[in-house]
């Protein structure tokens, strides 16, 4: 209940009076070398960000792939989310599979069947999660981890406390 109000408040605060790009259809692509100067609101099948997005990204899609750089927040609901690029602010994602193989400089709220932070991921904030599987595969998390998972593999350095409710947990050699 409180989370819903927090998300709505965040959306209201972040939506400014300047222009934004609204997109629907099959695929929205920000190609390598391209710049998107405003916020992106998308309801489409796929979003691929390989270039630079100066604003926020709000999306409800099948897949979201970010291999470029997003200056502000990313708030998405999708089936598959993959980050190999950089998000300079926060990430809120609801997806079946979430793969973070890039850098998030803010906090991450990740909810889905599988949340995976690979060895190449860098999380400079905190991680809040609710998922079936949490896979911390060598990625450093600068802050804390809070939430719950059916299964958790913890094999990376965590700068803060880890408070997870889990059914099964395994610890790797890098934890």
GUFINU-213245 format. One record per residue (C-alpha): z, y, x. Coordinates in steps of 0.1 Angstrom, whole numbers, plus 2048, in hexadecimal, padded with zeros to 3 digits. Each point is the difference from the previous one (the first is absolute). Layout:
<sites>
<Z=Z; Y=Y; X=X>;
...
</sites>
This chain:
<sites>
<Z=800; Y=800; X=800>;
<Z=80A; Y=819; X=81B>;
<Z=7E3; Y=7F5; X=816>;
<Z=7E7; Y=809; X=7E4>;
<Z=80F; Y=823; X=7FE>;
<Z=7FF; Y=803; X=826>;
<Z=7DB; Y=7F6; X=801>;
<Z=7F7; Y=818; X=7E3>;
<Z=814; Y=81C; X=811>;
<Z=7EE; Y=7F9; X=821>;
<Z=7DE; Y=802; X=7EE>;
<Z=809; Y=820; X=7EF>;
<Z=80C; Y=811; X=820>;
<Z=7E2; Y=7F4; X=814>;
<Z=7E5; Y=80B; X=7E8>;
<Z=7F8; Y=824; X=809>;
<Z=7E9; Y=819; X=7EF>;
<Z=7E4; Y=7FC; X=81A>;
<Z=7E2; Y=7EB; X=7FA>;
<Z=7FF; Y=7DB; X=802>;
<Z=7E5; Y=7E5; X=7FF>;
<Z=800; Y=7E8; X=7E2>;
<Z=7ED; Y=7E0; X=804>;
<Z=7F7; Y=7E2; X=7EA>;
<Z=7E6; Y=7E5; X=804>;
<Z=7FB; Y=7E4; X=819>;
<Z=809; Y=80D; X=823>;
<Z=80D; Y=820; X=80F>;
<Z=7FA; Y=802; X=825>;
<Z=80B; Y=81A; X=819>;
<Z=7EA; Y=7F6; X=81D>;
<Z=808; Y=803; X=826>;
<Z=7FD; Y=824; X=80A>;
<Z=803; Y=80D; X=7DC>;
<Z=81C; Y=816; X=7F3>;
<Z=80E; Y=801; X=7DD>;
<Z=810; Y=823; X=7FD>;
<Z=813; Y=7FB; X=7E0>;
<Z=815; Y=7E6; X=7EE>;
<Z=7EE; Y=7E1; X=7F3>;
<Z=807; Y=7F2; X=7DE>;
<Z=7ED; Y=7E0; X=7FB>;
<Z=7FD; Y=7E4; X=7E6>;
<Z=7E5; Y=7EA; X=80E>;
<Z=7FA; Y=7DD; X=80E>;
<Z=803; Y=809; X=825>;
<Z=80C; Y=81C; X=816>;
<Z=7F7; Y=800; X=825>;
<Z=80D; Y=81C; X=816>;
<Z=7F2; Y=7FE; X=823>;
<Z=7FF; Y=826; X=806>;
<Z=81A; Y=81B; X=7FB>;
<Z=811; Y=809; X=7DF>;
<Z=813; Y=821; X=801>;
<Z=813; Y=7FB; X=7E0>;
<Z=811; Y=7E5; X=7EC>;
<Z=7EF; Y=7E1; X=7F2>;
<Z=809; Y=7F4; X=7DD>;
<Z=7ED; Y=7E0; X=7F6>;
<Z=7FF; Y=7E4; X=7E8>;
<Z=7E7; Y=7E7; X=80E>;
<Z=7F7; Y=7DC; X=808>;
<Z=802; Y=806; X=826>;
<Z=80B; Y=81D; X=816>;
<Z=7F8; Y=800; X=825>;
<Z=80B; Y=81C; X=817>;
<Z=7F2; Y=7FF; X=823>;
<Z=7FF; Y=825; X=806>;
<Z=81B; Y=81B; X=7FD>;
<Z=811; Y=80D; X=7E1>;
<Z=814; Y=820; X=806>;
<Z=817; Y=7FE; X=7E2>;
<Z=80D; Y=7E5; X=7E8>;
<Z=7EE; Y=7E1; X=7F3>;
<Z=80A; Y=7F3; X=7DE>;
<Z=7ED; Y=7E2; X=7F4>;
<Z=800; Y=7E3; X=7E7>;
<Z=7E7; Y=7E6; X=809>;
<Z=7FB; Y=7DB; X=806>;
<Z=7FB; Y=802; X=826>;
<Z=80B; Y=81B; X=817>;
<Z=7F8; Y=801; X=826>;
<Z=80A; Y=81C; X=818>;
<Z=7F2; Y=7FF; X=824>;
<Z=7FF; Y=826; X=804>;
<Z=81B; Y=81B; X=7FE>;
<Z=813; Y=80F; X=7E2>;
<Z=812; Y=81F; X=80C>;
<Z=819; Y=800; X=7E3>;
<Z=80D; Y=7E6; X=7E7>;
<Z=7F0; Y=7E2; X=7F0>;
<Z=808; Y=7F2; X=7DD>;
<Z=7EC; Y=7E1; X=7F8>;
<Z=801; Y=7E6; X=7E4>;
<Z=7E9; Y=7E4; X=809>;
<Z=7FC; Y=7DB; X=800>;
<Z=7FB; Y=800; X=826>;
<Z=80A; Y=81C; X=817>;
<Z=7F6; Y=7FF; X=825>;
<Z=80C; Y=81B; X=817>;
<Z=7EE; Y=7FE; X=821>;
<Z=801; Y=825; X=808>;
<Z=819; Y=81D; X=801>;
<Z=815; Y=810; X=7E4>;
<Z=813; Y=81E; X=80C>;
<Z=815; Y=803; X=7E0>;
<Z=812; Y=7E7; X=7E9>;
<Z=7EF; Y=7E2; X=7F0>;
<Z=808; Y=7F3; X=7DD>;
<Z=7ED; Y=7DF; X=7FD>;
<Z=801; Y=7E9; X=7E2>;
<Z=7EB; Y=7E1; X=7FC>;
<Z=7FB; Y=7DB; X=806>;
<Z=7FD; Y=804; X=826>;
<Z=80A; Y=81D; X=816>;
<Z=7F4; Y=7FA; X=824>;
<Z=806; Y=817; X=81E>;
<Z=7EC; Y=7F2; X=81D>;
<Z=808; Y=803; X=825>;
<Z=7E9; Y=81F; X=802>;
<Z=812; Y=812; X=7E4>;
<Z=817; Y=81E; X=806>;
<Z=818; Y=80C; X=7E5>;
<Z=811; Y=820; X=80B>;
<Z=815; Y=803; X=7E0>;
<Z=813; Y=7E8; X=7E9>;
<Z=7F3; Y=7E2; X=7ED>;
<Z=80A; Y=7FA; X=7DB>;
<Z=7F1; Y=7E0; X=7F2>;
<Z=800; Y=7E7; X=7E4>;
<Z=7E9; Y=7E3; X=806>;
<Z=7FB; Y=7DA; X=800>;
<Z=7FB; Y=7FF; X=826>;
<Z=809; Y=81A; X=81A>;
<Z=7F0; Y=7F9; X=822>;
<Z=80C; Y=816; X=81C>;
<Z=7E9; Y=7F2; X=81B>;
<Z=80C; Y=813; X=81F>;
<Z=7FB; Y=823; X=7F2>;
<Z=81B; Y=81A; X=808>;
<Z=811; Y=812; X=7E3>;
<Z=812; Y=820; X=80C>;
<Z=816; Y=802; X=7E1>;
<Z=811; Y=7E7; X=7E9>;
<Z=7F2; Y=7E5; X=7EA>;
<Z=80E; Y=7FC; X=7DC>;
<Z=7F6; Y=7EB; X=7E3>;
<Z=7FA; Y=7DC; X=7F7>;
<Z=7E8; Y=7E4; X=806>;
<Z=7FD; Y=7DB; X=7F8>;
<Z=7F8; Y=7F9; X=824>;
<Z=804; Y=816; X=81F>;
<Z=7F4; Y=7FC; X=823>;
<Z=811; Y=819; X=816>;
<Z=7F0; Y=801; X=822>;
<Z=800; Y=825; X=80C>;
<Z=817; Y=81B; X=80A>;
<Z=812; Y=814; X=7E5>;
<Z=811; Y=821; X=809>;
<Z=818; Y=800; X=7E2>;
<Z=811; Y=7E7; X=7EA>;
<Z=7EF; Y=7E4; X=7EE>;
<Z=80D; Y=7FB; X=7DC>;
<Z=7EB; Y=7E5; X=7EF>;
<Z=807; Y=7E8; X=7E4>;
<Z=7EC; Y=7E1; X=809>;
<Z=7FE; Y=7DC; X=7F6>;
<Z=7F5; Y=7F5; X=822>;
<Z=7FE; Y=813; X=822>;
<Z=7F3; Y=7F7; X=822>;
<Z=806; Y=814; X=820>;
<Z=7E6; Y=802; X=81B>;
<Z=805; Y=805; X=825>;
<Z=7F9; Y=825; X=7FF>;
<Z=81B; Y=808; X=7E6>;
</sites>
